[in-house]
Amino acid sequence: MQQDSVDAIKAHPRYQELVCSRKCFAWNLTVIMLVIYYGFILIIAFAPSLLGTPIADGAVTTIGMPVGVAIIVSAFVLTGIYVAKANSRFDALTKAIREDLQ
């Protein structure tokens, strides 16, 4: 790719919108996942008995098991949210940029 093409793309307002919106969205999802994960770690560190509480009287399974599963599922859900937005909004902006610059 020629340097003038790269400069034209970088100067395009829709490209700047794409970069900004994608970066902001990715950081928001990253912060959400970090809060979920480190919140779990902090509970393990400072209140382990909370996660060791049985789900019901006489149950063997503790609250920690479904919470751990929820953390793993939340990672998949957040990934799905990103993919859905990337396939709709970000791809549309990319297509618009390509059409404008051709």
MMTF fields as JSON, N, C-alpha, C and O atoms, coordinates in Angstrom:
{
  "mmtfVersion": "1.0.0",
  "mmtfProducer": "UNKNOWN",
  "numBonds": 407,
  "numAtoms": 408,
  "numGroups": 102,
  "numChains": 1,
  "numModels": 1,
  "chainsPerModel": [1],
  "groupsPerChain": [102],
  "chainIdList": ["A"],
  "bondAtomList": [4, 2, 8, 6, 12, 10, 16, 14, 20, 18, 24, 22, 28, 26, 32, 30, 36, 34, 40, 38, 44, 42, 48, 46, 52, 50, 56, 54, 60, 58, 64, 62, 68, 66, 72, 70, 76, 74, 80, 78, 84, 82, 88, 86, 92, 90, 96, 94, 100, 98, 104, 102, 108, 106, 112, 110, 116, 114, 120, 118, 124, 122, 128, 126, 132, 130, 136, 134, 140, 138, 144, 142, 148, 146, 152, 150, 156, 154, 160, 158, 164, 162, 168, 166, 172, 170, 176, 174, 180, 178, 184, 182, 188, 186, 192, 190, 196, 194, 200, 198, 204, 202, 208, 206, 212, 210, 216, 214, 220, 218, 224, 222, 228, 226, 232, 230, 236, 234, 240, 238, 244, 242, 248, 246, 252, 250, 256, 254, 260, 258, 264, 262, 268, 266, 272, 270, 276, 274, 280, 278, 284, 282, 288, 286, 292, 290, 296, 294, 300, 298, 304, 302, 308, 306, 312, 310, 316, 314, 320, 318, 324, 322, 328, 326, 332, 330, 336, 334, 340, 338, 344, 342, 348, 346, 352, 350, 356, 354, 360, 358, 364, 362, 368, 366, 372, 370, 376, 374, 380, 378, 384, 382, 388, 386, 392, 390, 396, 394, 400, 398, 404, 402],
  "bondOrderList": [1, 1, 1, 1, 1, 1, 1, 1, 1, 1, 1, 1, 1, 1, 1, 1, 1, 1, 1, 1, 1, 1, 1, 1, 1, 1, 1, 1, 1, 1, 1, 1, 1, 1, 1, 1, 1, 1, 1, 1, 1, 1, 1, 1, 1, 1, 1, 1, 1, 1, 1, 1, 1, 1, 1, 1, 1, 1, 1, 1, 1, 1, 1, 1, 1, 1, 1, 1, 1, 1, 1, 1, 1, 1, 1, 1, 1, 1, 1, 1, 1, 1, 1, 1, 1, 1, 1, 1, 1, 1, 1, 1, 1, 1, 1, 1, 1, 1, 1, 1, 1],
  "groupList": [{"groupName": "MET", "atomNameList": ["N", "CA", "C", "O"], "elementList": ["N", "C", "C", "O"], "formalChargeList": [0, 0, 0, 0], "bondAtomList": [1, 0, 2, 1, 3, 2], "bondOrderList": [1, 1, 2], "singleLetterCode": "M", "chemCompType": "L-PEPTIDE LINKING"}, {"groupName": "GLN", "atomNameList": ["N", "CA", "C", "O"], "elementList": ["N", "C", "C", "O"], "formalChargeList": [0, 0, 0, 0], "bondAtomList": [1, 0, 2, 1, 3, 2], "bondOrderList": [1, 1, 2], "singleLetterCode": "Q", "chemCompType": "L-PEPTIDE LINKING"}, {"groupName": "ASP", "atomNameList": ["N", "CA", "C", "O"], "elementList": ["N", "C", "C", "O"], "formalChargeList": [0, 0, 0, 0], "bondAtomList": [1, 0, 2, 1, 3, 2], "bondOrderList": [1, 1, 2], "singleLetterCode": "D", "chemCompType": "L-PEPTIDE LINKING"}, {"groupName": "SER", "atomNameList": ["N", "CA", "C", "O"], "elementList": ["N", "C", "C", "O"], "formalChargeList": [0, 0, 0, 0], "bondAtomList": [1, 0, 2, 1, 3, 2], "bondOrderList": [1, 1, 2], "singleLetterCode": "S", "chemCompType": "L-PEPTIDE LINKING"}, {"groupName": "VAL", "atomNameList": ["N", "CA", "C", "O"], "elementList": ["N", "C", "C", "O"], "formalChargeList": [0, 0, 0, 0], "bondAtomList": [1, 0, 2, 1, 3, 2], "bondOrderList": [1, 1, 2], "singleLetterCode": "V", "chemCompType": "L-PEPTIDE LINKING"}, {"groupName": "ALA", "atomNameList": ["N", "CA", "C", "O"], "elementList": ["N", "C", "C", "O"], "formalChargeList": [0, 0, 0, 0], "bondAtomList": [1, 0, 2, 1, 3, 2], "bondOrderList": [1, 1, 2], "singleLetterCode": "A", "chemCompType": "L-PEPTIDE LINKING"}, {"groupName": "ILE", "atomNameList": ["N", "CA", "C", "O"], "elementList": ["N", "C", "C", "O"], "formalChargeList": [0, 0, 0, 0], "bondAtomList": [1, 0, 2, 1, 3, 2], "bondOrderList": [1, 1, 2], "singleLetterCode": "I", "chemCompType": "L-PEPTIDE LINKING"}, {"groupName": "LYS", "atomNameList": ["N", "CA", "C", "O"], "elementList": ["N", "C", "C", "O"], "formalChargeList": [0, 0, 0, 0], "bondAtomList": [1, 0, 2, 1, 3, 2], "bondOrderList": [1, 1, 2], "singleLetterCode": "K", "chemCompType": "L-PEPTIDE LINKING"}, {"groupName": "HIS", "atomNameList": ["N", "CA", "C", "O"], "elementList": ["N", "C", "C", "O"], "formalChargeList": [0, 0, 0, 0], "bondAtomList": [1, 0, 2, 1, 3, 2], "bondOrderList": [1, 1, 2], "singleLetterCode": "H", "chemCompType": "L-PEPTIDE LINKING"}, {"groupName": "PRO", "atomNameList": ["N", "CA", "C", "O"], "elementList": ["N", "C", "C", "O"], "formalChargeList": [0, 0, 0, 0], "bondAtomList": [1, 0, 2, 1, 3, 2], "bondOrderList": [1, 1, 2], "singleLetterCode": "P", "chemCompType": "L-PEPTIDE LINKING"}, {"groupName": "ARG", "atomNameList": ["N", "CA", "C", "O"], "elementList": ["N", "C", "C", "O"], "formalChargeList": [0, 0, 0, 0], "bondAtomList": [1, 0, 2, 1, 3, 2], "bondOrderList": [1, 1, 2], "singleLetterCode": "R", "chemCompType": "L-PEPTIDE LINKING"}, {"groupName": "TYR", "atomNameList": ["N", "CA", "C", "O"], "elementList": ["N", "C", "C", "O"], "formalChargeList": [0, 0, 0, 0], "bondAtomList": [1, 0, 2, 1, 3, 2], "bondOrderList": [1, 1, 2], "singleLetterCode": "Y", "chemCompType": "L-PEPTIDE LINKING"}, {"groupName": "GLU", "atomNameList": ["N", "CA", "C", "O"], "elementList": ["N", "C", "C", "O"], "formalChargeList": [0, 0, 0, 0], "bondAtomList": [1, 0, 2, 1, 3, 2], "bondOrderList": [1, 1, 2], "singleLetterCode": "E", "chemCompType": "L-PEPTIDE LINKING"}, {"groupName": "LEU", "atomNameList": ["N", "CA", "C", "O"], "elementList": ["N", "C", "C", "O"], "formalChargeList": [0, 0, 0, 0], "bondAtomList": [1, 0, 2, 1, 3, 2], "bondOrderList": [1, 1, 2], "singleLetterCode": "L", "chemCompType": "L-PEPTIDE LINKING"}, {"groupName": "CYS", "atomNameList": ["N", "CA", "C", "O"], "elementList": ["N", "C", "C", "O"], "formalChargeList": [0, 0, 0, 0], "bondAtomList": [1, 0, 2, 1, 3, 2], "bondOrderList": [1, 1, 2], "singleLetterCode": "C", "chemCompType": "L-PEPTIDE LINKING"}, {"groupName": "PHE", "atomNameList": ["N", "CA", "C", "O"], "elementList": ["N", "C", "C", "O"], "formalChargeList": [0, 0, 0, 0], "bondAtomList": [1, 0, 2, 1, 3, 2], "bondOrderList": [1, 1, 2], "singleLetterCode": "F", "chemCompType": "L-PEPTIDE LINKING"}, {"groupName": "TRP", "atomNameList": ["N", "CA", "C", "O"], "elementList": ["N", "C", "C", "O"], "formalChargeList": [0, 0, 0, 0], "bondAtomList": [1, 0, 2, 1, 3, 2], "bondOrderList": [1, 1, 2], "singleLetterCode": "W", "chemCompType": "L-PEPTIDE LINKING"}, {"groupName": "ASN", "atomNameList": ["N", "CA", "C", "O"], "elementList": ["N", "C", "C", "O"], "formalChargeList": [0, 0, 0, 0], "bondAtomList": [1, 0, 2, 1, 3, 2], "bondOrderList": [1, 1, 2], "singleLetterCode": "N", "chemCompType": "L-PEPTIDE LINKING"}, {"groupName": "THR", "atomNameList": ["N", "CA", "C", "O"], "elementList": ["N", "C", "C", "O"], "formalChargeList": [0, 0, 0, 0], "bondAtomList": [1, 0, 2, 1, 3, 2], "bondOrderList": [1, 1, 2], "singleLetterCode": "T", "chemCompType": "L-PEPTIDE LINKING"}, {"groupName": "GLY", "atomNameList": ["N", "CA", "C", "O"], "elementList": ["N", "C", "C", "O"], "formalChargeList": [0, 0, 0, 0], "bondAtomList": [1, 0, 2, 1, 3, 2], "bondOrderList": [1, 1, 2], "singleLetterCode": "G", "chemCompType": "PEPTIDE LINKING"}],
  "groupTypeList": [0, 1, 1, 2, 3, 4, 2, 5, 6, 7, 5, 8, 9, 10, 11, 1, 12, 13, 4, 14, 3, 10, 7, 14, 15, 5, 16, 17, 13, 18, 4, 6, 0, 13, 4, 6, 11, 11, 19, 15, 6, 13, 6, 6, 5, 15, 5, 9, 3, 13, 13, 19, 18, 9, 6, 5, 2, 19, 5, 4, 18, 18, 6, 19, 0, 9, 4, 19, 4, 5, 6, 6, 4, 3, 5, 15, 4, 13, 18, 19, 6, 11, 4, 5, 7, 5, 17, 3, 10, 15, 2, 5, 13, 18, 7, 5, 6, 10, 12, 2, 13, 1],
  "groupIdList": [1, 2, 3, 4, 5, 6, 7, 8, 9, 10, 11, 12, 13, 14, 15, 16, 17, 18, 19, 20, 21, 22, 23, 24, 25, 26, 27, 28, 29, 30, 31, 32, 33, 34, 35, 36, 37, 38, 39, 40, 41, 42, 43, 44, 45, 46, 47, 48, 49, 50, 51, 52, 53, 54, 55, 56, 57, 58, 59, 60, 61, 62, 63, 64, 65, 66, 67, 68, 69, 70, 71, 72, 73, 74, 75, 76, 77, 78, 79, 80, 81, 82, 83, 84, 85, 86, 87, 88, 89, 90, 91, 92, 93, 94, 95, 96, 97, 98, 99, 100, 101, 102],
  "secStructList": [7, 7, 2, 2, 2, 2, 2, 2, 2, 2, 2, 7, 2, 2, 2, 2, 2, 2, 2, 2, 2, 2, 2, 2, 2, 2, 2, 2, 2, 2, 2, 2, 2, 2, 2, 2, 2, 2, 2, 2, 2, 2, 2, 2, 2, 2, 7, 2, 2, 2, 2, 6, 1, 5, 1, 1, 6, 6, 7, 1, 7, 5, 6, 2, 2, 2, 2, 2, 2, 2, 2, 2, 2, 2, 2, 2, 2, 2, 2, 2, 2, 2, 2, 2, 2, 0, 0, 0, 0, 0, 2, 2, 2, 2, 2, 2, 2, 2, 2, 2, 2, 7],
  "xCoordList": [0.848, 0.0, 0.893, 1.886, 0.541, 1.307, 1.078, 0.01, 2.086, 1.997, 0.874, 0.226, 0.639, -0.445, -1.809, -2.728, -1.958, -3.209, -3.405, -4.508, -2.324, -2.392, -2.771, -3.606, -2.174, -2.475, -3.923, -4.578, -4.423, -5.816, -6.779, -7.796, -6.458, -7.315, -7.301, -8.353, -6.11, -5.999, -6.678, -7.154, -6.732, -7.35, -8.862, -9.551, -9.379, -10.817, -11.596, -11.25, -12.643, -13.406, -14.065, -14.147, -14.526, -15.155, -14.133, -14.454, -12.895, -11.839, -11.54, -11.377, -11.471, -11.228, -12.383, -12.16, -13.606, -14.768, -14.681, -14.968, -14.283, -14.143, -13.102, -13.357, -11.944, -10.863, -11.292, -11.081, -11.885, -12.294, -13.398, -13.32, -14.412, -15.527, -15.105, -15.55, -14.258, -13.793, -12.907, -13.014, -12.033, -11.151, -11.938, -11.696, -12.87, -13.677, -14.522, -14.619, -15.122, -15.953, -15.119, -15.526, -13.961, -13.089, -12.616, -12.565, -12.274, -11.84, -12.977, -12.763, -14.182, -15.324, -15.542, -15.754, -15.491, -15.659, -14.503, -14.706, -13.302, -12.147, -12.312, -12.043, -12.748, -12.955, -14.034, -13.882, -15.107, -16.177, -15.631, -15.904, -14.861, -14.32, -13.329, -13.314, -12.509, -11.546, -12.249, -11.827, -13.303, -14.07, -14.686, -14.648, -15.248, -15.841, -14.771, -14.951, -13.671, -12.635, -11.963, -11.86, -11.51, -10.81, -11.756, -11.331, -13.028, -14.011, -14.084, -14.149, -14.073, -14.079, -12.813, -12.885, -11.673, -10.406, -10.399, -9.919, -10.927, -10.979, -11.911, -11.629, -13.004, -13.899, -13.184, -13.308, -12.44, -11.665, -10.656, -10.461, -10.021, -8.978, -9.543, -8.991, -10.63, -11.093, -12.359, -12.663, -13.101, -14.322, -14.516, -15.543, -13.555, -13.667, -14.855, -15.379, -15.275, -16.419, -17.705, -18.624, -17.773, -18.949, -19.122, -20.222, -18.022, -18.09, -18.172, -18.552, -17.816, -17.879, -19.216, -19.398, -20.16, -21.496, -22.26, -22.302, -22.856, -23.65, -24.848, -25.405, -25.228, -26.357, -27.647, -28.459, -27.832, -29.02, -28.582, -27.48, -29.442, -29.121, -28.872, -29.697, -27.735, -27.397, -26.808, -26.453, -26.694, -26.142, -24.622, -24.005, -24.04, -22.587, -22.024, -20.931, -22.749, -22.298, -22.378, -23.378, -21.311, -21.266, -21.597, -21.69, -21.77, -22.072, -20.93, -21.151, -19.723, -18.554, -18.593, -18.066, -19.202, -19.255, -20.081, -19.566, -21.345, -22.087, -21.51, -21.613, -20.908, -20.275, -19.095, -18.922, -18.287, -17.173, -17.637, -17.041, -18.699, -19.259, -19.787, -19.622, -20.42, -20.938, -19.812, -19.995, -18.663, -17.518, -17.052, -16.774, -16.969, -16.562, -17.594, -17.231, -18.855, -19.926, -19.901, -20.138, -19.617, -19.578, -18.501, -18.685, -17.387, -16.343, -16.861, -16.6, -17.597, -18.178, -19.242, -19.331, -20.037, -21.091, -20.464, -20.899, -19.453, -18.795, -18.125, -18.129, -17.552, -16.98, -18.07, -17.88, -19.203, -20.331, -20.844, -21.196, -20.889, -21.322, -20.357, -20.783, -19.06, -18.079, -18.218, -18.194, -18.36, -18.48, -19.735, -19.705, -20.838, -22.081, -21.91, -22.348, -21.274, -21.073, -20.066, -20.236, -19.022, -18.031, -18.656, -18.344, -19.535, -20.159, -21.195, -21.509, -21.731, -22.741, -22.132, -21.954, -21.823, -21.371, -19.974, -19.778, -19.015, -17.635, -17.454, -16.74, -18.082, -17.987, -18.675, -18.213, -19.77, -20.462, -19.583, -19.515, -18.916, -18.011, -16.835, -16.428, -16.299, -15.19, -15.61, -14.87, -16.802, -17.32, -17.523, -17.198, -18.046, -18.252, -16.92, -16.826, -15.912, -14.588, -14.031, -13.514, -14.136, -13.656, -14.361, -13.721, -15.689, -16.453, -16.078, -15.997, -15.85, -15.477, -14.109, -13.89, -13.194, -11.82, -11.547, -10.439, -12.521, -12.288, -12.731, -12.603],
  "yCoordList": [-1.172, 0.0, 1.236, 1.294, 2.199, 3.434, 4.318, 4.285, 5.107, 5.979, 7.009, 7.361, 7.497, 8.465, 7.823, 8.492, 6.55, 5.834, 5.677, 5.854, 5.345, 5.202, 6.537, 6.581, 7.602, 8.937, 9.328, 9.933, 8.979, 9.293, 8.521, 9.057, 7.278, 6.473, 7.037, 7.199, 7.339, 7.861, 9.212, 9.536, 9.997, 11.322, 11.267, 12.252, 10.143, 10.019, 10.086, 9.39, 10.913, 11.051, 9.75, 9.489, 8.945, 7.674, 6.689, 5.879, 6.752, 5.904, 6.297, 5.44, 7.584, 8.061, 7.668, 7.319, 7.724, 7.286, 5.788, 5.348, 5.009, 3.563, 3.234, 2.427, 3.854, 3.578, 3.962, 3.2, 5.123, 5.597, 4.723, 4.323, 4.432, 3.645, 2.214, 1.636, 1.642, 0.271, 0.22, -0.696, 1.213, 1.243, 1.451, 0.766, 2.386, 2.649, 1.43, 1.071, 0.809, -0.368, -1.517, -2.184, -1.745, -2.823, -2.558, -3.479, -1.318, -0.994, -1.154, -1.624, -0.769, -0.956, -2.429, -2.79, -3.273, -4.706, -5.272, -6.159, -4.764, -5.203, -4.85, -5.672, -3.642, -3.213, -4.06, -4.461, -4.331, -5.17, -6.549, -7.054, -7.157, -8.486, -8.449, -9.357, -7.428, -7.319, -7.131, -7.702, -6.344, -6.155, -7.484, -7.831, -8.218, -9.522, -10.472, -11.086, -10.589, -11.545, -11.15, -11.971, -9.911, -9.509, -9.389, -9.539, -9.123, -9.172, -10.573, -10.742, -11.564, -12.959, -13.27, -13.898, -12.84, -13.076, -12.386, -12.954, -11.171, -10.457, -11.153, -11.189, -11.699, -12.458, -13.707, -14.06, -14.368, -15.533, -15.128, -15.849, -13.98, -13.542, -13.07, -13.395, -12.313, -11.648, -12.233, -11.95, -13.037, -13.645, -15.044, -15.319, -15.926, -17.263, -18.059, -18.931, -17.767, -18.511, -18.201, -19.02, -17.023, -16.664, -17.629, -18.113, -17.898, -18.817, -20.27, -21.14, -20.539, -21.896, -22.257, -23.375, -21.327, -21.578, -22.519, -22.288, -23.562, -24.468, -23.748, -22.819, -24.181, -23.571, -23.755, -22.835, -24.942, -25.241, -26.069, -26.618, -26.151, -26.967, -28.411, -29.025, -28.948, -30.328, -30.53, -31.654, -29.469, -29.593, -29.648, -29.055, -30.348, -30.444, -29.286, -28.797, -28.854, -27.779, -26.447, -26.133, -25.677, -24.374, -23.259, -23.478, -22.086, -20.905, -20.61, -20.056, -20.975, -20.709, -21.384, -20.842, -22.545, -23.269, -22.523, -22.263, -22.168, -21.434, -20.043, -19.533, -19.434, -18.129, -18.296, -17.487, -19.335, -19.6, -19.876, -19.394, -20.65, -20.929, -19.635, -19.407, -18.798, -17.516, -16.628, -15.9, -16.679, -15.888, -16.379, -15.58, -17.679, -18.24, -17.905, -17.524, -18.042, -17.73, -16.241, -15.869, -15.389, -13.951, -13.607, -12.694, -14.323, -14.091, -14.411, -13.67, -15.518, -15.868, -14.861, -14.505, -14.41, -13.431, -12.114, -11.533, -11.646, -10.402, -10.532, -9.588, -11.697, -11.938, -11.901, -11.317, -12.523, -12.494, -11.088, -10.738, -10.284, -8.888, -8.139, -7.381, -8.355, -7.687, -8.131, -7.304, -9.426, -9.951, -9.406, -9.054, -9.336, -8.815, -7.356, -6.958, -6.569, -5.158, -5.021, -4.18, -5.849, -5.788, -6.155, -5.542, -7.152, -7.583, -6.6, -6.595, -5.772, -4.819, -3.429, -2.967, -2.782, -1.383, -1.224, -0.408, -1.993, -1.801, -2.218, -1.549, -3.299, -3.712, -2.715, -2.475, -2.14, -1.126, 0.107, 0.668, 0.526, 1.676, 1.35, 2.188, 0.153, -0.253, -0.251, 0.203, -0.763, -0.783, 0.644, 0.94, 1.506, 2.9, 3.598, 4.383, 3.309, 3.893, 3.402, 4.192, 2.115, 1.559, 2.198, 2.558, 2.339, 2.923, 4.377, 4.832, 5.108, 6.527, 6.697, 7.656, 5.79, 5.964, 5.308, 5.43, 4.621, 4.006, 4.882, 4.508],
  "zCoordList": [0.0, 0.0, 0.0, 0.725, -0.8, -0.91, 0.304, 0.915, 0.648, 1.819, 1.672, 2.658, 0.444, 0.256, 0.487, 0.961, 0.165, 0.448, 1.953, 2.469, 2.645, 4.104, 4.738, 5.642, 4.278, 4.818, 4.541, 5.389, 3.35, 3.008, 3.902, 4.342, 4.161, 5.043, 6.451, 7.07, 6.961, 8.327, 8.486, 9.575, 7.434, 7.497, 7.317, 7.583, 6.875, 6.617, 7.931, 8.886, 7.992, 9.246, 9.709, 10.91, 8.774, 9.163, 9.709, 10.579, 9.202, 9.747, 11.189, 12.057, 11.428, 12.79, 13.714, 14.873, 13.206, 13.981, 14.273, 15.387, 13.261, 13.425, 14.491, 15.385, 14.397, 15.351, 16.761, 17.705, 16.907, 18.231, 18.826, 19.987, 18.037, 18.57, 18.877, 19.869, 18.044, 18.291, 19.532, 20.348, 19.662, 20.82, 22.113, 23.107, 22.101, 23.297, 23.671, 24.845, 22.685, 22.95, 23.502, 24.453, 22.91, 23.384, 24.81, 25.625, 25.116, 26.483, 27.476, 28.594, 27.081, 27.983, 28.302, 29.459, 27.288, 27.522, 28.347, 29.176, 28.121, 28.899, 30.368, 31.244, 30.634, 32.018, 32.685, 33.839, 31.975, 32.53, 32.898, 33.987, 31.995, 32.278, 33.424, 34.254, 33.486, 34.583, 35.927, 36.932, 35.949, 37.189, 37.627, 38.808, 36.682, 37.013, 37.548, 38.6, 36.829, 37.208, 38.522, 39.434, 38.626, 39.847, 41.029, 42.175, 40.772, 41.852, 42.441, 43.658, 41.579, 42.022, 42.82, 43.876, 42.328, 43.017, 44.378, 45.359, 44.442, 45.726, 46.714, 47.912, 46.225, 47.113, 47.631, 48.803, 46.754, 47.19, 48.263, 49.242, 48.075, 49.004, 50.342, 51.393, 50.316, 51.529, 52.142, 53.301, 51.395, 51.941, 51.375, 50.755, 51.576, 50.978, 51.509, 50.816, 52.719, 53.262, 52.507, 52.476, 51.899, 51.103, 49.93, 49.664, 49.24, 48.098, 48.544, 47.761, 49.798, 50.326, 50.921, 51.403, 50.898, 51.432, 50.503, 49.295, 51.04, 50.183, 49.556, 50.142, 48.379, 47.671, 48.466, 48.561, 49.033, 49.839, 51.038, 51.06, 52.016, 53.182, 52.776, 52.1, 53.188, 52.876, 51.494, 51.138, 50.704, 49.348, 49.412, 50.297, 48.487, 48.403, 47.582, 47.868, 46.582, 45.699, 46.432, 47.077, 46.32, 46.976, 45.999, 44.792, 46.529, 45.698, 44.732, 43.655, 45.113, 44.277, 42.919, 41.947, 42.834, 41.551, 40.497, 39.409, 40.779, 39.752, 39.484, 38.368, 40.494, 40.269, 39.308, 38.396, 39.505, 38.596, 37.176, 36.213, 37.055, 35.729, 35.098, 33.9, 35.915, 35.403, 34.888, 33.913, 35.525, 35.061, 33.699, 32.805, 33.546, 32.25, 31.178, 30.065, 31.5, 30.54, 30.196, 29.046, 31.178, 30.907, 29.885, 29.08, 29.906, 28.899, 27.501, 26.553, 27.375, 26.075, 25.647, 24.472, 26.594, 26.28, 25.823, 24.83, 26.537, 26.143, 24.776, 23.985, 24.502, 23.177, 22.11, 21.043, 22.397, 21.456, 21.212, 20.086, 22.26, 22.122, 21.204, 20.333, 21.404, 20.552, 19.097, 18.185, 18.887, 17.52, 16.844, 15.665, 17.591, 17.021, 16.6, 15.521, 17.457, 17.111, 15.965, 15.082, 15.982, 14.911, 13.568, 12.547, 13.569, 12.322, 11.817, 10.627, 12.69, 12.238, 12.068, 10.941, 13.139, 13.105, 12.5, 11.6, 12.986, 12.53, 11.077, 10.329, 10.669, 9.271, 8.344, 7.228, 8.805, 7.989, 7.809, 6.715, 8.869, 8.748, 7.822, 7.017, 7.933, 7.063, 5.597, 4.724, 5.345, 3.976, 3.458, 2.308, 4.283, 3.872, 3.567, 2.624, 4.359, 4.12, 2.786, 1.995, 2.542, 1.271, 0.081, -0.907, 0.18, -0.924, -1.146, -2.287, -0.069, -0.193, -0.835, -1.575, -0.565, -1.03, -2.381, -2.903, -2.956, -4.277, -5.393, -6.559]
}
